[in-house]
Amino acid sequence: MIDIPEEELVRKGKMTKSPFDMTFEEEKAWRIEKQAEAQAFLFSIGQPLVYKKDGVMIAEYADGRIIPVH
C-alpha cells in the first residue's frame, strides 16, 4: 500500500478549510455534518450504519432499529 502524507489527502478533498486550521468547534461541527451525510447515504441504499459504542458493534437501521452485531 502506498503511504500518502495526510496533508496531501486533505488537499484532494472538497473541504473549504484544512482540518489543521480548524478550531475545535469547527472540526466538531464538520464531523457531525459528515456523519449525518454518511448515515443518510447508507439509509438511502438500504444499509445500516455500523459503529462501535461502549465496546460493542452496533447496527442502526433507517426504521430506528438498533441491533448489536456479533
All heavy atoms as TSV, in Angstrom:
chain	resi	resn	atom	element	x	y	z
A	1	MET	N	N	0.838	-1.177	0.000
A	1	MET	CA	C	0.000	0.000	0.000
A	1	MET	C	C	0.883	1.239	0.000
A	1	MET	O	O	1.885	1.302	0.682
A	1	MET	CB	C	-0.908	-0.026	1.226
A	1	MET	CG	C	-1.878	1.092	1.259
A	1	MET	SD	S	-3.066	0.782	2.587
A	1	MET	CE	C	-4.047	2.203	2.395
A	2	ILE	N	N	0.492	2.240	-0.746
A	2	ILE	CA	C	1.259	3.473	-0.851
A	2	ILE	C	C	0.945	4.358	0.342
A	2	ILE	O	O	-0.222	4.557	0.688
A	2	ILE	CB	C	0.922	4.212	-2.159
A	2	ILE	CG1	C	1.280	3.335	-3.358
A	2	ILE	CG2	C	1.650	5.541	-2.231
A	2	ILE	CD1	C	0.807	3.882	-4.673
A	3	ASP	N	N	1.985	4.884	0.972
A	3	ASP	CA	C	1.794	5.766	2.120
A	3	ASP	C	C	1.688	7.201	1.617
A	3	ASP	O	O	2.644	7.749	1.072
A	3	ASP	CB	C	2.970	5.604	3.086
A	3	ASP	CG	C	2.726	6.302	4.404
A	3	ASP	OD1	O	1.554	6.425	4.782
A	3	ASP	OD2	O	3.707	6.705	5.040
A	4	ILE	N	N	0.503	7.803	1.752
A	4	ILE	CA	C	0.261	9.159	1.282
A	4	ILE	C	C	0.246	10.093	2.482
A	4	ILE	O	O	-0.467	9.834	3.451
A	4	ILE	CB	C	-1.083	9.249	0.526
A	4	ILE	CG1	C	-1.056	8.300	-0.677
A	4	ILE	CG2	C	-1.365	10.680	0.080
A	4	ILE	CD1	C	-2.378	8.158	-1.392
A	5	PRO	N	N	1.030	11.163	2.440
A	5	PRO	CA	C	1.027	12.102	3.572
A	5	PRO	C	C	-0.367	12.671	3.834
A	5	PRO	O	O	-1.152	12.895	2.910
A	5	PRO	CB	C	1.982	13.210	3.132
A	5	PRO	CG	C	2.755	12.655	1.994
A	5	PRO	CD	C	1.912	11.577	1.373
A	6	GLU	N	N	-0.691	12.881	5.105
A	6	GLU	CA	C	-2.007	13.377	5.487
A	6	GLU	C	C	-2.321	14.721	4.830
A	6	GLU	O	O	-3.447	14.970	4.423
A	6	GLU	CB	C	-2.082	13.506	7.004
A	6	GLU	CG	C	-3.465	13.760	7.528
A	6	GLU	CD	C	-3.537	13.689	9.033
A	6	GLU	OE1	O	-2.489	13.567	9.691
A	6	GLU	OE2	O	-4.648	13.769	9.547
A	7	GLU	N	N	-1.313	15.586	4.691
A	7	GLU	CA	C	-1.532	16.892	4.074
A	7	GLU	C	C	-2.011	16.752	2.641
A	7	GLU	O	O	-2.854	17.504	2.172
A	7	GLU	CB	C	-0.251	17.743	4.109
A	7	GLU	CG	C	0.170	18.165	5.490
A	7	GLU	CD	C	0.973	17.101	6.231
A	7	GLU	OE1	O	1.324	16.058	5.612
A	7	GLU	OE2	O	1.228	17.284	7.419
A	8	GLU	N	N	-1.485	15.756	1.909
A	8	GLU	CA	C	-1.889	15.551	0.519
A	8	GLU	C	C	-3.322	15.022	0.442
A	8	GLU	O	O	-4.096	15.408	-0.432
A	8	GLU	CB	C	-0.947	14.577	-0.174
A	8	GLU	CG	C	-1.210	14.449	-1.663
A	8	GLU	CD	C	-0.194	13.575	-2.363
A	8	GLU	OE1	O	0.941	13.469	-1.873
A	8	GLU	OE2	O	-0.560	13.015	-3.389
A	9	LEU	N	N	-3.694	14.145	1.369
A	9	LEU	CA	C	-5.060	13.632	1.399
A	9	LEU	C	C	-6.053	14.758	1.643
A	9	LEU	O	O	-7.136	14.783	1.063
A	9	LEU	CB	C	-5.195	12.569	2.497
A	9	LEU	CG	C	-4.491	11.249	2.234
A	9	LEU	CD1	C	-4.572	10.366	3.471
A	9	LEU	CD2	C	-5.094	10.540	1.046
A	10	VAL	N	N	-5.696	15.692	2.499
A	10	VAL	CA	C	-6.577	16.822	2.802
A	10	VAL	C	C	-6.775	17.676	1.561
A	10	VAL	O	O	-7.867	18.125	1.270
A	10	VAL	CB	C	-5.993	17.660	3.966
A	10	VAL	CG1	C	-6.762	18.953	4.133
A	10	VAL	CG2	C	-6.027	16.872	5.253
A	11	ARG	N	N	-5.726	17.897	0.798
A	11	ARG	CA	C	-5.819	18.752	-0.388
A	11	ARG	C	C	-6.703	18.144	-1.477
A	11	ARG	O	O	-7.213	18.856	-2.315
A	11	ARG	CB	C	-4.424	19.011	-0.961
A	11	ARG	CG	C	-3.679	20.071	-0.190
A	11	ARG	CD	C	-2.415	20.477	-0.909
A	11	ARG	NE	N	-1.311	20.196	-0.006
A	11	ARG	CZ	C	-0.302	19.388	-0.240
A	11	ARG	NH1	N	-0.195	18.782	-1.393
A	11	ARG	NH2	N	0.627	19.175	0.655
A	12	LYS	N	N	-6.877	16.826	-1.487
A	12	LYS	CA	C	-7.648	16.178	-2.533
A	12	LYS	C	C	-9.148	16.233	-2.290
A	12	LYS	O	O	-9.929	15.947	-3.173
A	12	LYS	CB	C	-7.216	14.716	-2.673
A	12	LYS	CG	C	-5.838	14.581	-3.262
A	12	LYS	CD	C	-5.479	13.150	-3.477
A	12	LYS	CE	C	-4.097	13.053	-4.104
A	12	LYS	NZ	N	-3.747	11.691	-4.442
A	13	GLY	N	N	-9.570	16.593	-1.099
A	13	GLY	CA	C	-10.991	16.630	-0.777
A	13	GLY	C	C	-11.644	17.922	-1.226
A	13	GLY	O	O	-11.062	18.745	-1.920
A	14	LYS	N	N	-12.881	18.125	-0.797
A	14	LYS	CA	C	-13.653	19.303	-1.172
A	14	LYS	C	C	-13.839	20.245	0.008
A	14	LYS	O	O	-14.778	21.021	0.035
A	14	LYS	CB	C	-15.014	18.870	-1.702
A	14	LYS	CG	C	-14.942	18.041	-2.964
A	14	LYS	CD	C	-16.323	17.636	-3.410
A	14	LYS	CE	C	-16.246	16.765	-4.651
A	14	LYS	NZ	N	-17.559	16.321	-5.087
A	15	MET	N	N	-12.969	20.152	0.976
A	15	MET	CA	C	-13.108	20.981	2.165
A	15	MET	C	C	-12.743	22.425	1.853
A	15	MET	O	O	-11.850	22.696	1.066
A	15	MET	CB	C	-12.205	20.459	3.285
A	15	MET	CG	C	-12.536	19.060	3.714
A	15	MET	SD	S	-11.471	18.484	5.014
A	15	MET	CE	C	-12.112	19.434	6.364
A	16	THR	N	N	-13.456	23.341	2.484
A	16	THR	CA	C	-13.149	24.751	2.282
A	16	THR	C	C	-12.038	25.219	3.208
A	16	THR	O	O	-11.440	26.252	2.969
A	16	THR	CB	C	-14.397	25.617	2.523
A	16	THR	OG1	O	-14.880	25.367	3.840
A	16	THR	CG2	C	-15.481	25.298	1.515
A	17	LYS	N	N	-11.794	24.434	4.258
A	17	LYS	CA	C	-10.768	24.791	5.227
A	17	LYS	C	C	-10.061	23.515	5.682
A	17	LYS	O	O	-10.704	22.508	5.951
A	17	LYS	CB	C	-11.418	25.501	6.418
A	17	LYS	CG	C	-10.459	26.128	7.380
A	17	LYS	CD	C	-11.231	26.940	8.421
A	17	LYS	CE	C	-10.283	27.731	9.272
A	17	LYS	NZ	N	-10.995	28.534	10.271
A	18	SER	N	N	-8.762	23.568	5.780
A	18	SER	CA	C	-7.987	22.423	6.214
A	18	SER	C	C	-8.316	22.086	7.667
A	18	SER	O	O	-8.470	22.975	8.501
A	18	SER	CB	C	-6.496	22.742	6.103
A	18	SER	OG	O	-5.733	21.775	6.788
A	19	PRO	N	N	-8.418	20.789	8.014
A	19	PRO	CA	C	-8.669	20.429	9.399
A	19	PRO	C	C	-7.547	20.886	10.329
A	19	PRO	O	O	-7.751	21.055	11.521
A	19	PRO	CB	C	-8.773	18.912	9.386
A	19	PRO	CG	C	-8.491	18.464	8.022
A	19	PRO	CD	C	-8.366	19.638	7.133
A	20	PHE	N	N	-6.364	21.116	9.771
A	20	PHE	CA	C	-5.239	21.592	10.578
A	20	PHE	C	C	-5.448	23.036	11.013
A	20	PHE	O	O	-4.862	23.490	11.988
A	20	PHE	CB	C	-3.927	21.472	9.804
A	20	PHE	CG	C	-3.635	20.060	9.365
A	20	PHE	CD1	C	-3.672	19.720	8.028
A	20	PHE	CD2	C	-3.345	19.070	10.289
A	20	PHE	CE1	C	-3.408	18.427	7.617
A	20	PHE	CE2	C	-3.084	17.778	9.889
A	20	PHE	CZ	C	-3.112	17.447	8.549
A	21	ASP	N	N	-6.297	23.782	10.287
A	21	ASP	CA	C	-6.557	25.190	10.589
A	21	ASP	C	C	-7.881	25.410	11.312
A	21	ASP	O	O	-8.215	26.541	11.647
A	21	ASP	CB	C	-6.548	26.023	9.304
A	21	ASP	CG	C	-5.206	25.977	8.597
A	21	ASP	OD1	O	-4.175	25.835	9.294
A	21	ASP	OD2	O	-5.185	26.073	7.357
A	22	MET	N	N	-8.653	24.346	11.530
A	22	MET	CA	C	-9.965	24.483	12.164
A	22	MET	C	C	-9.843	24.611	13.677
A	22	MET	O	O	-8.966	24.019	14.282
A	22	MET	CB	C	-10.826	23.252	11.878
A	22	MET	CG	C	-11.315	23.138	10.489
A	22	MET	SD	S	-12.360	21.670	10.370
A	22	MET	CE	C	-12.699	21.662	8.629
A	23	THR	N	N	-10.776	25.359	14.235
A	23	THR	CA	C	-10.874	25.393	15.683
A	23	THR	C	C	-11.578	24.104	16.123
A	23	THR	O	O	-12.142	23.375	15.300
A	23	THR	CB	C	-11.709	26.595	16.167
A	23	THR	OG1	O	-13.049	26.441	15.700
A	23	THR	CG2	C	-11.128	27.912	15.681
A	24	PHE	N	N	-11.566	23.829	17.413
A	24	PHE	CA	C	-12.222	22.632	17.933
A	24	PHE	C	C	-13.702	22.613	17.560
A	24	PHE	O	O	-14.229	21.586	17.136
A	24	PHE	CB	C	-12.047	22.556	19.457
A	24	PHE	CG	C	-12.768	21.399	20.072
A	24	PHE	CD1	C	-12.256	20.117	19.969
A	24	PHE	CD2	C	-13.965	21.585	20.737
A	24	PHE	CE1	C	-12.935	19.038	20.523
A	24	PHE	CE2	C	-14.652	20.518	21.292
A	24	PHE	CZ	C	-14.127	19.235	21.194
A	25	GLU	N	N	-14.371	23.758	17.707
A	25	GLU	CA	C	-15.801	23.835	17.415
A	25	GLU	C	C	-16.079	23.613	15.936
A	25	GLU	O	O	-17.056	22.950	15.568
A	25	GLU	CB	C	-16.374	25.193	17.850
A	25	GLU	CG	C	-16.386	25.414	19.343
A	25	GLU	CD	C	-15.028	25.823	19.905
A	25	GLU	OE1	O	-14.158	26.285	19.138
A	25	GLU	OE2	O	-14.848	25.659	21.118
A	26	GLU	N	N	-15.238	24.176	15.052
A	26	GLU	CA	C	-15.422	23.999	13.608
A	26	GLU	C	C	-15.238	22.534	13.223
A	26	GLU	O	O	-16.025	21.993	12.437
A	26	GLU	CB	C	-14.422	24.851	12.828
A	26	GLU	CG	C	-14.699	26.326	12.869
A	26	GLU	CD	C	-13.593	27.147	12.233
A	26	GLU	OE1	O	-12.401	26.748	12.313
A	26	GLU	OE2	O	-13.921	28.187	11.642
A	27	GLU	N	N	-14.219	21.893	13.777
A	27	GLU	CA	C	-13.969	20.494	13.439
A	27	GLU	C	C	-15.097	19.599	13.959
A	27	GLU	O	O	-15.534	18.679	13.276
A	27	GLU	CB	C	-12.635	20.023	14.006
A	27	GLU	CG	C	-12.306	18.618	13.576
A	27	GLU	CD	C	-10.957	18.134	14.041
A	27	GLU	OE1	O	-10.170	18.926	14.598
A	27	GLU	OE2	O	-10.694	16.939	13.846
A	28	LYS	N	N	-15.593	19.889	15.144
A	28	LYS	CA	C	-16.692	19.102	15.706
A	28	LYS	C	C	-17.940	19.224	14.825
A	28	LYS	O	O	-18.585	18.216	14.511
A	28	LYS	CB	C	-16.992	19.579	17.128
A	28	LYS	CG	C	-18.039	18.766	17.825
A	28	LYS	CD	C	-18.224	19.248	19.256
A	28	LYS	CE	C	-19.339	18.481	19.942
A	28	LYS	NZ	N	-19.579	18.949	21.296
A	29	ALA	N	N	-18.271	20.441	14.405
A	29	ALA	CA	C	-19.432	20.667	13.537
A	29	ALA	C	C	-19.242	19.965	12.193
A	29	ALA	O	O	-20.182	19.357	11.654
A	29	ALA	CB	C	-19.655	22.158	13.328
A	30	TRP	N	N	-18.030	20.006	11.648
A	30	TRP	CA	C	-17.729	19.355	10.372
A	30	TRP	C	C	-17.903	17.849	10.495
A	30	TRP	O	O	-18.513	17.208	9.637
A	30	TRP	CB	C	-16.305	19.719	9.939
A	30	TRP	CG	C	-15.847	18.983	8.735
A	30	TRP	CD1	C	-16.210	19.213	7.450
A	30	TRP	CD2	C	-14.940	17.878	8.698
A	30	TRP	NE1	N	-15.583	18.327	6.609
A	30	TRP	CE2	C	-14.792	17.502	7.355
A	30	TRP	CE3	C	-14.230	17.189	9.669
A	30	TRP	CZ2	C	-13.979	16.447	6.972
A	30	TRP	CZ3	C	-13.414	16.142	9.277
A	30	TRP	CH2	C	-13.296	15.781	7.945
A	31	ARG	N	N	-17.395	17.264	11.575
A	31	ARG	CA	C	-17.518	15.817	11.777
A	31	ARG	C	C	-18.977	15.394	11.919
A	31	ARG	O	O	-19.400	14.382	11.355
A	31	ARG	CB	C	-16.727	15.362	12.994
A	31	ARG	CG	C	-15.246	15.361	12.777
A	31	ARG	CD	C	-14.498	14.732	13.944
A	31	ARG	NE	N	-13.081	14.871	13.789
A	31	ARG	CZ	C	-12.336	14.094	13.011
A	31	ARG	NH1	N	-12.897	13.137	12.315
A	31	ARG	NH2	N	-11.036	14.295	12.927
A	32	ILE	N	N	-19.759	16.162	12.647
A	32	ILE	CA	C	-21.181	15.849	12.816
A	32	ILE	C	C	-21.902	15.906	11.476
A	32	ILE	O	O	-22.715	15.037	11.146
A	32	ILE	CB	C	-21.825	16.808	13.845
A	32	ILE	CG1	C	-21.299	16.478	15.244
A	32	ILE	CG2	C	-23.342	16.727	13.792
A	32	ILE	CD1	C	-21.673	17.491	16.302
A	33	GLU	N	N	-21.584	16.918	10.662
A	33	GLU	CA	C	-22.193	17.054	9.339
A	33	GLU	C	C	-21.840	15.863	8.449
A	33	GLU	O	O	-22.709	15.302	7.775
A	33	GLU	CB	C	-21.709	18.345	8.685
A	33	GLU	CG	C	-22.223	18.559	7.285
A	33	GLU	CD	C	-21.602	19.777	6.610
A	33	GLU	OE1	O	-21.080	20.656	7.306
A	33	GLU	OE2	O	-21.646	19.822	5.373
A	34	LYS	N	N	-20.578	15.459	8.448
A	34	LYS	CA	C	-20.149	14.334	7.611
A	34	LYS	C	C	-20.759	13.024	8.089
A	34	LYS	O	O	-21.117	12.163	7.276
A	34	LYS	CB	C	-18.616	14.229	7.581
A	34	LYS	CG	C	-17.967	15.383	6.859
A	34	LYS	CD	C	-18.478	15.455	5.444
A	34	LYS	CE	C	-18.231	16.768	4.789
A	34	LYS	NZ	N	-18.941	16.950	3.549
A	35	GLN	N	N	-20.899	12.837	9.395
A	35	GLN	CA	C	-21.531	11.630	9.924
A	35	GLN	C	C	-22.997	11.573	9.500
A	35	GLN	O	O	-23.500	10.507	9.140
A	35	GLN	CB	C	-21.402	11.581	11.441
A	35	GLN	CG	C	-19.992	11.291	11.900
A	35	GLN	CD	C	-19.819	11.439	13.401
A	35	GLN	OE1	O	-20.672	11.975	14.084
A	35	GLN	NE2	N	-18.684	10.972	13.907
A	36	ALA	N	N	-23.686	12.709	9.521
A	36	ALA	CA	C	-25.086	12.755	9.099
A	36	ALA	C	C	-25.212	12.435	7.611
A	36	ALA	O	O	-26.142	11.720	7.192
A	36	ALA	CB	C	-25.690	14.120	9.406
A	37	GLU	N	N	-24.283	12.946	6.800
A	37	GLU	CA	C	-24.296	12.655	5.359
A	37	GLU	C	C	-24.063	11.168	5.108
A	37	GLU	O	O	-24.729	10.572	4.254
A	37	GLU	CB	C	-23.231	13.474	4.639
A	37	GLU	CG	C	-23.563	14.943	4.512
A	37	GLU	CD	C	-22.438	15.746	3.865
A	37	GLU	OE1	O	-21.470	15.146	3.349
A	37	GLU	OE2	O	-22.537	16.984	3.876
A	38	ALA	N	N	-23.125	10.563	5.830
A	38	ALA	CA	C	-22.843	9.134	5.672
A	38	ALA	C	C	-24.060	8.302	6.060
A	38	ALA	O	O	-24.430	7.355	5.362
A	38	ALA	CB	C	-21.633	8.740	6.504
A	39	GLN	N	N	-24.694	8.674	7.173
A	39	GLN	CA	C	-25.880	7.962	7.624
A	39	GLN	C	C	-27.001	8.068	6.586
A	39	GLN	O	O	-27.630	7.070	6.241
A	39	GLN	CB	C	-26.352	8.516	8.964
A	39	GLN	CG	C	-27.558	7.807	9.523
A	39	GLN	CD	C	-28.016	8.393	10.844
A	39	GLN	OE1	O	-27.787	9.561	11.131
A	39	GLN	NE2	N	-28.654	7.589	11.654
A	40	ALA	N	N	-27.238	9.250	6.069
A	40	ALA	CA	C	-28.285	9.451	5.068
A	40	ALA	C	C	-28.008	8.621	3.811
A	40	ALA	O	O	-28.920	8.008	3.246
A	40	ALA	CB	C	-28.408	10.930	4.711
A	41	PHE	N	N	-26.750	8.574	3.380
A	41	PHE	CA	C	-26.400	7.792	2.201
A	41	PHE	C	C	-26.636	6.306	2.442
A	41	PHE	O	O	-27.254	5.624	1.620
A	41	PHE	CB	C	-24.943	8.028	1.794
A	41	PHE	CG	C	-24.487	7.110	0.700
A	41	PHE	CD1	C	-24.918	7.300	-0.594
A	41	PHE	CD2	C	-23.660	6.030	0.973
A	41	PHE	CE1	C	-24.525	6.422	-1.613
A	41	PHE	CE2	C	-23.258	5.164	-0.025
A	41	PHE	CZ	C	-23.693	5.369	-1.324
A	42	LEU	N	N	-26.156	5.790	3.575
A	42	LEU	CA	C	-26.330	4.369	3.863
A	42	LEU	C	C	-27.809	3.998	3.947
A	42	LEU	O	O	-28.233	2.975	3.403
A	42	LEU	CB	C	-25.616	3.997	5.160
A	42	LEU	CG	C	-24.093	3.970	5.074
A	42	LEU	CD1	C	-23.483	3.833	6.462
A	42	LEU	CD2	C	-23.623	2.850	4.167
A	43	PHE	N	N	-28.594	4.814	4.615
A	43	PHE	CA	C	-30.023	4.534	4.730
A	43	PHE	C	C	-30.698	4.592	3.360
A	43	PHE	O	O	-31.617	3.831	3.096
A	43	PHE	CB	C	-30.694	5.506	5.696
A	43	PHE	CG	C	-30.343	5.273	7.147
A	43	PHE	CD1	C	-30.770	6.155	8.110
A	43	PHE	CD2	C	-29.579	4.192	7.560
A	43	PHE	CE1	C	-30.470	5.958	9.458
A	43	PHE	CE2	C	-29.269	3.979	8.897
A	43	PHE	CZ	C	-29.720	4.862	9.852
A	44	SER	N	N	-30.240	5.475	2.478
A	44	SER	CA	C	-30.855	5.601	1.151
A	44	SER	C	C	-30.618	4.371	0.284
A	44	SER	O	O	-31.404	4.093	-0.616
A	44	SER	CB	C	-30.341	6.850	0.426
A	44	SER	OG	O	-29.023	6.654	-0.052
A	45	ILE	N	N	-29.549	3.628	0.551
A	45	ILE	CA	C	-29.280	2.409	-0.215
A	45	ILE	C	C	-29.647	1.153	0.573
A	45	ILE	O	O	-29.275	0.050	0.212
A	45	ILE	CB	C	-27.815	2.350	-0.702
A	45	ILE	CG1	C	-26.832	2.343	0.469
A	45	ILE	CG2	C	-27.515	3.480	-1.661
A	45	ILE	CD1	C	-25.384	2.068	0.069
A	46	GLY	N	N	-30.368	1.347	1.681
A	46	GLY	CA	C	-30.876	0.209	2.444
A	46	GLY	C	C	-29.854	-0.469	3.333
A	46	GLY	O	O	-30.049	-1.629	3.706
A	47	GLN	N	N	-28.780	0.212	3.664
A	47	GLN	CA	C	-27.742	-0.360	4.513
A	47	GLN	C	C	-27.778	0.267	5.900
A	47	GLN	O	O	-28.122	1.440	6.042
A	47	GLN	CB	C	-26.367	-0.128	3.884
A	47	GLN	CG	C	-26.172	-0.809	2.551
A	47	GLN	CD	C	-26.247	-2.322	2.696
A	47	GLN	OE1	O	-25.637	-2.915	3.564
A	47	GLN	NE2	N	-27.033	-2.944	1.834
A	48	PRO	N	N	-27.392	-0.498	6.921
A	48	PRO	CA	C	-27.350	0.078	8.268
A	48	PRO	C	C	-26.065	0.868	8.496
A	48	PRO	O	O	-25.061	0.649	7.818
A	48	PRO	CB	C	-27.378	-1.154	9.169
A	48	PRO	CG	C	-26.687	-2.202	8.363
A	48	PRO	CD	C	-27.093	-1.920	6.930
A	49	LEU	N	N	-26.112	1.769	9.450
A	49	LEU	CA	C	-24.924	2.473	9.908
A	49	LEU	C	C	-24.333	1.621	11.021
A	49	LEU	O	O	-25.006	1.327	12.008
A	49	LEU	CB	C	-25.291	3.860	10.434
A	49	LEU	CG	C	-24.159	4.673	11.046
A	49	LEU	CD1	C	-23.127	5.014	9.981
A	49	LEU	CD2	C	-24.690	5.926	11.693
A	50	VAL	N	N	-23.095	1.187	10.861
A	50	VAL	CA	C	-22.453	0.314	11.840
A	50	VAL	C	C	-21.345	1.100	12.526
A	50	VAL	O	O	-20.519	1.729	11.875
A	50	VAL	CB	C	-21.886	-0.954	11.168
A	50	VAL	CG1	C	-21.196	-1.847	12.182
A	50	VAL	CG2	C	-22.988	-1.716	10.454
A	51	TYR	N	N	-21.349	1.067	13.860
A	51	TYR	CA	C	-20.345	1.784	14.629
A	51	TYR	C	C	-20.142	1.088	15.967
A	51	TYR	O	O	-20.908	0.204	16.348
A	51	TYR	CB	C	-20.748	3.240	14.833
A	51	TYR	CG	C	-22.114	3.436	15.470
A	51	TYR	CD1	C	-22.236	3.564	16.844
A	51	TYR	CD2	C	-23.261	3.495	14.693
A	51	TYR	CE1	C	-23.488	3.742	17.431
A	51	TYR	CE2	C	-24.499	3.676	15.266
A	51	TYR	CZ	C	-24.615	3.799	16.637
A	51	TYR	OH	O	-25.843	3.967	17.214
A	52	LYS	N	N	-19.092	1.475	16.648
A	52	LYS	CA	C	-18.779	0.895	17.945
A	52	LYS	C	C	-19.237	1.841	19.038
A	52	LYS	O	O	-18.945	3.034	19.007
A	52	LYS	CB	C	-17.269	0.664	18.051
A	52	LYS	CG	C	-16.870	-0.233	19.181
A	52	LYS	CD	C	-15.385	-0.531	19.109
A	52	LYS	CE	C	-15.154	-1.966	19.452
A	52	LYS	NZ	N	-13.752	-2.337	19.359
A	53	LYS	N	N	-19.975	1.308	20.016
A	53	LYS	CA	C	-20.455	2.103	21.135
A	53	LYS	C	C	-20.244	1.294	22.407
A	53	LYS	O	O	-20.745	0.171	22.515
A	53	LYS	CB	C	-21.942	2.443	20.951
A	53	LYS	CG	C	-22.516	3.299	22.047
A	53	LYS	CD	C	-23.953	3.663	21.741
A	53	LYS	CE	C	-24.505	4.587	22.797
A	53	LYS	NZ	N	-25.897	4.940	22.516
A	54	ASP	N	N	-19.510	1.861	23.328
A	54	ASP	CA	C	-19.212	1.200	24.600
A	54	ASP	C	C	-18.617	-0.188	24.395
A	54	ASP	O	O	-18.958	-1.143	25.101
A	54	ASP	CB	C	-20.468	1.108	25.471
A	54	ASP	CG	C	-21.037	2.469	25.812
A	54	ASP	OD1	O	-20.250	3.417	25.941
A	54	ASP	OD2	O	-22.277	2.583	25.945
A	55	GLY	N	N	-17.756	-0.321	23.393
A	55	GLY	CA	C	-17.067	-1.591	23.141
A	55	GLY	C	C	-17.886	-2.626	22.394
A	55	GLY	O	O	-17.440	-3.748	22.219
A	56	VAL	N	N	-19.092	-2.272	21.949
A	56	VAL	CA	C	-19.972	-3.204	21.244
A	56	VAL	C	C	-20.269	-2.637	19.858
A	56	VAL	O	O	-20.581	-1.464	19.713
A	56	VAL	CB	C	-21.300	-3.399	22.027
A	56	VAL	CG1	C	-22.233	-4.324	21.276
A	56	VAL	CG2	C	-21.034	-3.903	23.423
A	57	MET	N	N	-20.187	-3.502	18.832
A	57	MET	CA	C	-20.535	-3.070	17.483
A	57	MET	C	C	-22.055	-2.995	17.371
A	57	MET	O	O	-22.772	-3.917	17.750
A	57	MET	CB	C	-19.988	-4.045	16.437
A	57	MET	CG	C	-18.477	-4.060	16.348
A	57	MET	SD	S	-17.758	-2.482	15.897
A	57	MET	CE	C	-18.255	-2.330	14.216
A	58	ILE	N	N	-22.551	-1.875	16.840
A	58	ILE	CA	C	-23.977	-1.601	16.737
A	58	ILE	C	C	-24.341	-1.364	15.268
A	58	ILE	O	O	-23.612	-0.689	14.549
A	58	ILE	CB	C	-24.332	-0.312	17.529
A	58	ILE	CG1	C	-23.913	-0.431	18.984
A	58	ILE	CG2	C	-25.799	0.046	17.394
A	58	ILE	CD1	C	-24.708	-1.406	19.795
A	59	ALA	N	N	-25.474	-1.923	14.842
A	59	ALA	CA	C	-26.021	-1.655	13.507
A	59	ALA	C	C	-27.306	-0.860	13.699
A	59	ALA	O	O	-28.240	-1.319	14.347
A	59	ALA	CB	C	-26.300	-2.947	12.764
A	60	GLU	N	N	-27.330	0.346	13.138
A	60	GLU	CA	C	-28.503	1.215	13.253
A	60	GLU	C	C	-29.193	1.273	11.893
A	60	GLU	O	O	-28.573	1.588	10.886
A	60	GLU	CB	C	-28.064	2.609	13.687
A	60	GLU	CG	C	-29.187	3.569	13.910
A	60	GLU	CD	C	-28.695	4.922	14.405
A	60	GLU	OE1	O	-27.608	5.010	14.989
A	60	GLU	OE2	O	-29.434	5.902	14.179
A	61	TYR	N	N	-30.481	0.989	11.876
A	61	TYR	CA	C	-31.236	0.939	10.636
A	61	TYR	C	C	-32.111	2.173	10.466
A	61	TYR	O	O	-32.419	2.866	11.432
A	61	TYR	CB	C	-32.103	-0.328	10.598
A	61	TYR	CG	C	-31.278	-1.591	10.492
A	61	TYR	CD1	C	-30.765	-2.194	11.625
A	61	TYR	CD2	C	-31.001	-2.157	9.255
A	61	TYR	CE1	C	-29.996	-3.343	11.534
A	61	TYR	CE2	C	-30.238	-3.298	9.152
A	61	TYR	CZ	C	-29.737	-3.895	10.296
A	61	TYR	OH	O	-28.967	-5.017	10.199
A	62	ALA	N	N	-32.551	2.433	9.240
A	62	ALA	CA	C	-33.355	3.613	8.919
A	62	ALA	C	C	-34.683	3.622	9.666
A	62	ALA	O	O	-35.205	4.683	9.992
A	62	ALA	CB	C	-33.602	3.692	7.412
A	63	ASP	N	N	-35.220	2.452	9.972
A	63	ASP	CA	C	-36.506	2.392	10.665
A	63	ASP	C	C	-36.369	2.577	12.179
A	63	ASP	O	O	-37.347	2.476	12.909
A	63	ASP	CB	C	-37.236	1.089	10.346
A	63	ASP	CG	C	-36.476	-0.147	10.791
A	63	ASP	OD1	O	-35.413	-0.023	11.438
A	63	ASP	OD2	O	-36.946	-1.263	10.480
A	64	GLY	N	N	-35.142	2.825	12.647
A	64	GLY	CA	C	-34.922	3.094	14.058
A	64	GLY	C	C	-34.416	1.920	14.860
A	64	GLY	O	O	-34.057	2.069	16.034
A	65	ARG	N	N	-34.388	0.729	14.267
A	65	ARG	CA	C	-33.878	-0.436	14.987
A	65	ARG	C	C	-32.389	-0.270	15.254
A	65	ARG	O	O	-31.650	0.190	14.397
A	65	ARG	CB	C	-34.079	-1.724	14.177
A	65	ARG	CG	C	-35.497	-2.146	14.039
A	65	ARG	CD	C	-35.610	-3.417	13.227
A	65	ARG	NE	N	-35.156	-3.122	11.851
A	65	ARG	CZ	C	-34.522	-3.996	11.070
A	65	ARG	NH1	N	-34.253	-5.195	11.488
A	65	ARG	NH2	N	-34.151	-3.644	9.850
A	66	ILE	N	N	-31.975	-0.674	16.441
A	66	ILE	CA	C	-30.554	-0.688	16.796
A	66	ILE	C	C	-30.254	-2.097	17.306
A	66	ILE	O	O	-30.824	-2.539	18.301
A	66	ILE	CB	C	-30.219	0.361	17.863
A	66	ILE	CG1	C	-30.501	1.754	17.306
A	66	ILE	CG2	C	-28.782	0.227	18.321
A	66	ILE	CD1	C	-30.287	2.887	18.277
A	67	ILE	N	N	-29.373	-2.798	16.577
A	67	ILE	CA	C	-29.102	-4.192	16.866
A	67	ILE	C	C	-27.604	-4.386	17.104
A	67	ILE	O	O	-26.776	-3.934	16.303
A	67	ILE	CB	C	-29.559	-5.086	15.684
A	67	ILE	CG1	C	-31.056	-4.875	15.440
A	67	ILE	CG2	C	-29.235	-6.543	15.934
A	67	ILE	CD1	C	-31.580	-5.545	14.208
A	68	PRO	N	N	-27.225	-5.064	18.185
A	68	PRO	CA	C	-25.803	-5.377	18.388
A	68	PRO	C	C	-25.334	-6.373	17.330
A	68	PRO	O	O	-26.045	-7.305	16.981
A	68	PRO	CB	C	-25.743	-6.007	19.783
A	68	PRO	CG	C	-27.120	-5.984	20.336
A	68	PRO	CD	C	-28.064	-5.511	19.293
A	69	VAL	N	N	-24.132	-6.159	16.820
A	69	VAL	CA	C	-23.551	-7.052	15.814
A	69	VAL	C	C	-22.566	-7.975	16.526
A	69	VAL	O	O	-21.719	-7.524	17.277
A	69	VAL	CB	C	-22.809	-6.243	14.726
A	69	VAL	CG1	C	-22.177	-7.168	13.707
A	69	VAL	CG2	C	-23.759	-5.270	14.065
A	70	HIS	N	N	-22.700	-9.264	16.295
A	70	HIS	CA	C	-21.833	-10.243	16.962
A	70	HIS	C	C	-20.659	-10.584	16.103
A	70	HIS	O	O	-20.654	-10.737	14.987
A	70	HIS	CB	C	-22.604	-11.497	17.318
A	70	HIS	CG	C	-23.780	-11.203	18.198
A	70	HIS	ND1	N	-23.638	-10.892	19.528
A	70	HIS	CD2	C	-25.096	-11.157	17.949
A	70	HIS	CE1	C	-24.835	-10.686	20.052
A	70	HIS	NE2	N	-25.742	-10.828	19.099
